Amino acid sequence: MKKLTLFLLLLNFLFAANAQQAKRKKAIIVLTYDDGLTSQLNTAIPQLDSAHLTATFFLTGNMTEASLPRWRQAGEKGYELANHTLYHPCLLNVKTNPADNSANYTPYIMVREIKEMNTLLLALDSKTGGRTYAYPCTELEVGGVNYVDTLRKAGLAKYARIGGGPDAVITDFKNLDPLKVPSWGVTGNPVTGDALIDFVKKVQQSGGLGIFMFHGVGGDYLVTPADAHRKLLAYLKAHRNEIEVTTFMKAMDEVMAAK
């Protein structure tokens, strides 16, 4: 009788484990977009709406009277509005705008700017409970000093995204630093829809997490062609049962809970 009871308990455990596994998706994909560009409002978001997919937009303080209500509307739709600093300080700005050259910043100035951007985002979408962050130009240093630990101590970003190439598939969740989460900074001459889908397939094969870093979509700079972007979304939509497409915040909450 004891053996039968033990067998039934084991059978029930295996059934529950298999059912739980069946519920889990094999891969997580996060679509992120930097700099709050017009092409994202005009092209990326309408395409995402059409495919019924969500995404994260890392905004700066460059919003205008015309764009601000459109970003507010995006937040109301469920898109994550995230922090990319007020002025996007970067070494590349040494010629275009010396005032925003990150070489002239200190970790304290950088953290203060991130805090102010969090306040702007709060005014935009009224959401509390933490923000995610993307390092401008994927730089972890300002004024020659790494500010990741300063940001960590300040508690202003729950998770932060860094750069990476088309092999930036995350599988080692146990050792993942929540303030140094890799992504594929999409570039190309131009990038194709097939190349974007190939990245997703790598994530599917590994059962991991893959994060896209887009800039312009069909316009602006570092452009992903609109057709290539649409083709990626169509693939993601067609494989909903295998792929979870969610925001950066929700994806990281999920993988960190599984550590």
Buried (B, 14 or more C-beta within 10 A) or exposed (E): EEEEEEEEEEEEEEEEEEEEEEEEBBBBBBBBBBBBBBBBBBBBBEBBEEBEBBBBBBBBBEBEEEBBEBBBEBBEEEBBBBBBBBBBBBEBBEEEEEEBBBBBBBBBBBBBBBBBBBEBBEEBBEEEEEBBBBBBBBBBBBBEEEBBEBBBEBEBBBBBBBBBEBEBBBEEBEEBEBBBBBBBBBBBEEBBBEBBBEBBEBBBEBEBBBBBBBBBBBBBEBBBBBEBBBBBBBBBBEBEEEBBBBBBBBBBBBBEEEE
